[in-house]
C-alpha cells in the first residue's frame, strides 16, 4: 500500500448514533473508504485455519456502547475477537478499564494521575464502615453506569449497599469548590491532542452535570489551564484509550480526574465549542492503517458535525421491527436503592410518563436522595399533586433500568409500584397477563 492508496476504516457500533455516523462520514470526506460493522453485515468465520472478518477492513474504530448494556462481556468479547485480527482504536482491554469506574480510579492512581478517594467493598457492612473516611457528603455510584444513572449524593447516615441491583457500587469523595455553582469539565482527547473542552454545569434541580440530564455547557477549550490539559492527556494514556472524553473537576486544592469515557458523546461538546471530534478520530484511524490525511482538511471538517446517514450504513431490504419482550399488566419487579432491594408486584400503565413508587417502599430500599419535584395529575380527576422524584433501579423480566421515579403514598392503592413509559417503552404489555387476580385501580398520568 502506498500513501496515496485509500484505506478502509471500519467503525464497530451495533447501535445507531450521531457519533458513529459522523466518524464514517469524516472517513469518506478525507478520501478513504468506510464500513459500518453492525448486525446487518458483520460475520466472522474460521475455515481450515483461516480467519475471515466480513466486511474486510484495514483498521477498526471501536464505538461499542458497553456501560448501558446489561451483559457487557458479550459485546466486549466480540470486540476482542475483532481486535485480534485488525488494528483497533480503543482496544477492548482499555475499554474494559474505562467502563468500570473503580478500575479507572485504580489505574489513574497507579499512574500518578490525581483522582478522588474511592472505596469499593464486596460486603455491605464493610462499605458502610468506610463511610466515616469521607466528609458529610459523599458520592455513591455503581461501578458501571452511564448518563449519570446509578449515581447518588449521600449523607453520613444514609444507608448504602455493596450492590445496587446486580452491579457493585462504591463510595467516592465529593470534590467541589465552596460557594460556587457545581461544574466539571469534559476534555476530548484524540491521540496526544486535545480537540476541545467544555464546562458542564448542573441543572437547577440536580447536582450532576451530565448533558443527558439537562446540564448546560460552555466552551472551555482556551480557558483550560495547562495542569488540567496535561492531566486529561495523562488520564487517556494511562487507561490506554486512543480517543476519550476525560471528565475533570476542580476542587479548592486543585484538579481531579473523575472518569475516562471511551464512547463520549459529541452533541454537548459541539454545542459548546463548535468542534466535532469525528474527523480527528477518522484521521487517527486512517493513519493507524498506513493511510495519509490532509490535516488542514481535518480541521475544516471539524467545524461541522455531519451526522447525516453515511453511505456505509447497511441497507435493510425488508424492514424488520425488533420484537420487544412481553411483560404482564401486573408484573413482579425488583426495586433496588442505596440500602437494599425489594420484590413487589407492579402495575403497567402506558398512560403514565414516569414510574411511581410508594413512599414506604422508597424508604425501605433507600431510593433517593430527592432530586426534584414534579407535578402529577390523576387520570380520574382534574387535580394535580406535587411529588418528589428519586433515582431507583427497577428489575423487570431479567433486565434492569435506572429511572427517575416519582414517590407518593400508594398505601391506599393495590400496588406499591406503577411502571410508566420510561420503562414500558422497552416492552410490549399483555393486558391479559397478570401475576395476581386483583381488580384494577384507576390509571394515572403525569403532566
C-alpha positions in Angstrom: 0.0 0.0 0.0 1.3 3.5 -0.9 0.4 6.7 0.9 -1.9 7.5 -2.0 -4.0 4.3 -1.6 -7.2 4.6 0.3 -7.6 2.5 3.4 -10.9 1.1 4.7 -11.9 2.1 8.2 -14.5 0.0 10.0 -16.5 1.6 12.8 -17.7 -1.1 15.2 -21.0 0.0 16.6 -24.1 -2.1 16.9 -26.2 0.9 17.9 -27.1 3.9 15.7 -25.7 7.2 17.0 -24.7 10.6 15.7 -21.1 9.9 16.7 -20.8 6.8 14.6 -22.4 8.4 11.6 -20.1 11.4 11.9 -16.9 9.3 12.1 -18.0 7.3 9.0 -18.8 10.5 7.1 -15.5 12.0 8.0 -13.5 9.0 6.7 -15.3 9.4 3.3 -14.7 13.1 3.3 -11.0 12.5 3.9 -10.8 10.4 0.8 -10.9 6.9 2.3 -13.3 4.1 2.5 -15.6 3.1 5.4 -17.6 0.2 6.7 -20.1 0.2 9.5 -19.6 -3.0 11.4 -23.1 -3.8 12.7 -25.7 -6.5 13.0 -26.9 -6.5 9.4 -23.5 -7.0 7.7 -20.9 -8.4 10.1 -19.7 -12.0 10.3 -16.6 -13.9 11.3 -15.6 -17.4 10.4 -12.7 -19.8 10.8 -12.3 -22.2 7.9 -9.3 -24.6 7.6 -7.3 -22.5 10.0 -8.1 -19.2 8.1 -9.9 -16.4 9.9 -12.1 -14.1 7.8 -13.9 -11.0 9.0 -16.7 -9.6 6.9 -16.7 -6.9 5.8 -13.0 -6.6 5.2 -11.4 -3.6 6.9 -7.8 -2.3 7.5 -8.5 -0.8 10.9 -11.4 -0.6 13.4 -12.5 2.4 15.5 -14.3 0.7 18.4 -17.5 2.5 19.3 -19.2 -0.3 21.2 -21.5 1.0 23.9 -21.0 -1.2 27.0 -21.7 0.9 30.0 -25.5 0.8 29.5 -25.5 -2.9 28.3 -27.0 -5.5 30.6 -24.2 -8.0 29.8 -21.2 -6.1 28.6 -18.9 -9.1 28.5 -20.8 -10.4 25.4 -20.0 -7.4 23.3 -16.6 -6.9 24.8 -15.8 -10.5 23.8 -17.0 -9.7 20.2 -14.8 -6.6 20.1 -11.8 -8.6 21.5 -12.2 -11.1 18.6 -12.1 -8.4 16.0 -9.1 -6.7 17.7 -7.0 -9.9 17.3 -7.4 -9.7 13.6 -7.3 -5.9 12.8 -5.6 -2.9 14.4 -8.2 -1.4 16.7 -8.5 2.0 18.2 -9.8 1.9 21.8 -8.9 -1.7 22.4 -11.3 -3.9 24.4 -8.8 -4.1 27.3 -8.7 -0.3 27.6 -12.4 0.0 27.2 -12.9 -2.6 30.0 -10.8 -0.5 32.3 -12.6 2.7 31.3 -16.2 1.5 31.7 -15.5 0.1 35.2 -15.2 3.3 37.3 -13.3 1.6 40.1 -10.8 0.1 37.6 -10.4 3.5 36.1 -9.6 5.1 39.5 -7.0 2.4 40.4 -5.3 2.7 37.0 -5.1 6.5 37.3 -3.8 6.3 40.8 -1.1 3.8 39.8 0.0 6.2 37.0 0.2 9.3 39.3 -3.0 10.9 37.9 -4.9 12.6 40.7 -8.4 11.1 41.3 -10.9 11.4 44.2 -10.6 8.9 47.0 -12.8 5.9 46.5 -13.8 2.7 48.4 -15.4 -0.4 47.0 -16.2 -3.3 49.3 -17.8 -6.6 48.4 -19.6 -6.7 51.7 -22.2 -4.1 52.7 -21.1 -3.8 56.3 -17.5 -3.2 55.2 -18.6 -0.5 52.8 -20.8 1.2 55.4 -17.9 1.2 57.8 -15.8 3.0 55.3 -18.3 5.9 55.1 -16.5 7.5 58.1 -13.5 8.2 55.8 -15.5 10.7 53.8 -17.0 14.2 54.6 -20.6 14.9 55.4 -21.5 14.4 51.7 -20.0 11.7 49.5 -20.8 10.3 46.1 -22.2 6.8 45.9 -22.3 5.2 42.4 -22.4 1.9 40.6 -19.1 0.7 39.2 -20.7 0.6 35.7 -23.2 3.2 34.6 -23.9 5.9 32.1 -25.7 9.3 31.6 -25.5 9.9 35.4 -27.6 6.9 36.1 -26.7 5.0 39.3 -25.1 8.0 41.0 -26.3 9.5 44.3 -25.1 12.0 46.8 -25.3 10.5 50.3 -25.0 11.9 53.8 -23.3 10.2 56.8 -26.5 8.4 57.9 -27.8 7.4 54.5 -27.8 3.6 54.2 -25.6 2.1 51.4 -25.2 -1.3 50.0 -22.3 -3.2 48.3 -24.5 -3.7 45.3 -27.3 -1.7 43.6 -29.3 -4.3 41.7 -26.7 -6.7 40.3 -23.9 -4.1 40.0 -21.3 -3.3 42.5 -21.3 0.2 44.0 -18.7 2.3 45.7 -18.1 5.5 47.7 -16.2 8.4 46.2 -15.0 11.7 47.7 -17.2 14.6 46.6 -14.9 17.3 45.1 -16.4 20.7 44.9 -15.5 24.4 45.3 -17.0 26.2 48.2 -19.7 28.7 47.3 -19.6 28.1 43.5 -22.1 26.5 41.2 -21.2 22.9 40.7 -19.5 22.2 37.4 -16.9 19.9 35.8 -15.1 19.9 32.5 -15.2 17.4 29.7 -11.9 17.3 27.7 -12.0 15.4 24.4 -8.6 13.8 23.7 -7.7 12.1 20.4 -4.2 10.6 20.2 -2.0 13.1 22.0 -4.1 16.1 21.1 -6.9 17.9 23.0 -9.5 18.5 20.4 -11.9 20.6 22.5 -13.1 21.1 26.1 -16.3 22.2 27.7 -17.5 23.2 31.1 -20.7 21.3 32.2 -23.0 22.9 34.8 -25.5 21.0 36.8 -29.2 21.9 36.2 -31.0 23.7 39.0 -32.7 20.6 40.3 -29.7 18.3 40.3 -26.0 18.2 41.2 -24.9 16.0 38.3 -23.6 17.8 35.2 -24.4 15.3 32.5 -25.9 16.8 29.3 -28.3 13.9 29.2 -29.7 15.1 32.5 -30.2 18.7 31.4 -26.9 20.2 32.3 -25.7 23.3 30.4 -22.4 23.6 28.6 -19.8 26.3 27.9 -16.7 26.4 25.8 -13.6 25.7 27.9 -11.0 25.0 25.2 -9.0 28.1 25.6 -9.8 28.6 29.3 -8.4 25.3 30.4 -5.2 25.6 32.5 -2.1 23.7 31.5 -2.4 21.5 34.6 -5.8 20.2 33.6 -4.9 19.8 29.9 -1.9 17.6 30.8 -4.0 15.7 33.4 -6.5 14.8 30.6 -3.8 13.6 28.3 -2.2 11.5 31.0 -5.5 10.0 32.0 -6.4 8.9 28.5 -2.9 7.5 28.1 -2.9 5.7 31.4 -6.2 3.9 30.6 -4.9 3.2 27.1 -7.6 4.9 25.1 -6.8 6.3 21.6 -9.8 8.8 22.0 -11.7 9.6 25.1 -13.8 12.2 26.9 -12.0 12.8 30.1 -14.0 14.4 32.9 -12.2 16.5 35.5 -13.4 18.6 38.4 -11.6 21.4 40.2 -11.7 21.5 44.0 -10.3 24.0 46.4 -6.9 22.3 46.3 -6.6 21.5 42.6 -7.8 19.3 39.8 -9.0 15.7 39.9 -10.0 13.2 37.1 -13.4 11.8 37.6 -13.9 9.4 34.7 -12.5 8.5 31.3 -15.2 7.7 28.8 -14.4 5.6 25.7 -17.6 6.4 23.9 -18.2 10.0 25.0 -20.9 11.8 23.0 -20.3 14.7 20.7 -23.6 16.6 20.9 -22.8 18.7 24.0 -19.2 19.3 23.0 -20.2 20.5 19.6 -22.9 22.7 21.1 -20.4 24.4 23.3 -17.3 24.5 21.1 -18.5 24.1 17.5 -15.8 21.4 17.1 -16.6 17.8 16.2 -14.1 15.2 17.3 -15.2 12.9 14.4 -12.7 14.0 11.8 -9.8 13.7 14.3 -10.8 10.1 15.2 -11.2 9.3 11.5 -7.7 10.7 10.7 -6.2 8.8 13.6 -7.7 5.5 12.3 -6.6 6.2 8.7 -3.0 6.9 9.8 -3.0 3.8 12.1 -3.8 1.7 8.9 -1.0 3.4 7.0 -3.0 5.9 5.1 -2.4 9.6 4.6 -4.5 12.6 5.8 -4.6 16.3 4.9 -4.6 17.9 8.4 -6.0 21.1 7.0 -9.0 19.2 5.7 -9.4 17.6 9.1 -9.7 21.0 10.8 -12.1 22.2 8.1 -14.4 19.1 8.6 -14.3 19.5 12.4 -16.3 22.8 12.1 -19.4 20.8 11.2 -21.0 17.8 13.0 -22.0 15.8 9.9 -24.3 13.1 11.3 -26.3 12.5 8.2 -26.9 8.9 7.0 -23.5 7.6 5.9 -23.0 5.7 2.7 -21.6 2.8 4.8 -24.8 2.3 6.7 -26.1 -1.1 5.6 -29.5 -1.2 4.0 -32.3 -3.4 5.2 -34.2 -4.8 2.2 -37.0 -5.9 4.4 -37.5 -3.7 7.4 -37.9 -5.9 10.4 -39.0 -4.4 13.7 -37.2 -5.8 16.6 -39.7 -7.7 18.8 -39.8 -6.3 22.3 -40.1 -8.6 25.3 -43.6 -9.1 26.6 -44.5 -8.3 30.2 -47.8 -8.5 32.0 -50.3 -5.9 33.1 -49.4 -6.9 36.6 -45.7 -7.9 36.8 -43.3 -8.9 39.5 -40.4 -6.5 39.7 -37.3 -6.0 41.9 -36.6 -2.4 43.1 -33.0 -1.6 44.3 -31.8 1.5 46.1 -28.9 2.6 48.1 -29.7 0.4 51.1 -31.4 -2.7 49.7 -33.8 -4.4 47.3 -37.4 -5.5 47.4 -39.5 -7.8 45.2 -43.1 -6.5 44.7 -46.0 -6.6 42.2 -46.2 -3.6 39.9 -48.9 -2.4 37.6 -48.1 -1.4 34.0 -49.6 1.9 32.9 -48.8 3.1 29.4 -50.6 6.3 30.2 -48.1 7.3 32.8 -44.9 9.1 31.7 -42.9 8.3 34.8 -42.6 5.2 37.1 -44.1 5.8 40.6 -43.2 4.0 43.8 -44.8 4.1 47.3 -43.2 6.3 50.0 -42.7 3.5 52.4 -41.1 1.2 49.8 -38.8 4.1 48.7 -37.6 4.5 52.3 -37.2 0.7 52.7 -34.8 0.3 49.8 -33.1 3.7 50.2 -34.3 5.2 47.0 -33.0 8.8 46.6 -32.0 11.3 47.7 -34.7 13.5 46.3 -33.6 15.1 43.0 -36.5 17.5 42.3 -40.3 17.9 42.5 -42.7 17.1 39.7 -46.4 17.8 39.3 -48.7 14.8 38.5 -52.4 14.5 37.8 -54.7 11.6 38.3 -56.5 10.2 35.3 -59.7 10.0 37.3 -59.7 13.7 38.4 -58.5 17.2 37.3 -56.5 17.8 40.4 -52.7 17.9 40.4 -50.2 16.9 43.2 -46.6 17.6 43.8 -44.3 14.6 44.2 -40.6 14.2 44.8 -38.6 12.2 42.3 -35.7 9.9 43.0 -33.3 7.6 41.2 -34.2 3.9 41.5 -33.1 0.7 39.7 -36.0 -1.4 38.5 -35.5 -5.1 37.5 -38.1 -6.3 35.0 -38.1 -9.6 33.3 -34.3 -10.1 33.8 -33.4 -6.6 32.7 -32.5 -3.6 34.8 -33.5 0.1 34.2 -32.2 3.1 36.2 -35.1 5.6 36.1 -36.1 8.7 37.9 -39.3 7.7 39.7 -41.8 9.8 41.5 -42.6 9.0 45.1 -46.1 9.1 46.6 -48.3 7.5 49.2 -49.7 4.5 47.4 -50.8 2.7 50.6 -54.5 3.1 49.6 -53.7 1.5 46.2 -53.4 -2.1 45.3 -49.8 -1.9 44.0 -46.7 -0.2 45.5 -45.2 0.4 42.1 -46.6 1.7 38.9 -44.5 1.2 35.8 -44.5 4.2 33.4 -43.4 4.7 29.8 -39.8 5.3 31.0 -39.7 1.5 31.4 -42.6 0.3 29.3 -41.1 1.7 26.1 -38.8 -1.3 26.1 -41.6 -3.8 26.3 -44.9 -5.0 24.9 -47.6 -5.1 27.6 -50.0 -8.0 27.5 -53.0 -6.7 29.5 -54.4 -10.2 29.9 -51.3 -11.4 31.7 -51.0 -10.7 35.4 -49.3 -12.4 38.3 -52.4 -11.8 40.5 -56.1 -11.7 40.1 -56.9 -8.3 41.8 -59.2 -5.7 40.5 -57.8 -2.8 38.5 -57.1 0.5 40.1 -57.5 3.9 38.4 -54.9 4.9 35.8 -52.6 7.8 36.5 -50.9 10.2 34.2 -48.1 12.7 34.7 -48.3 16.2 33.3 
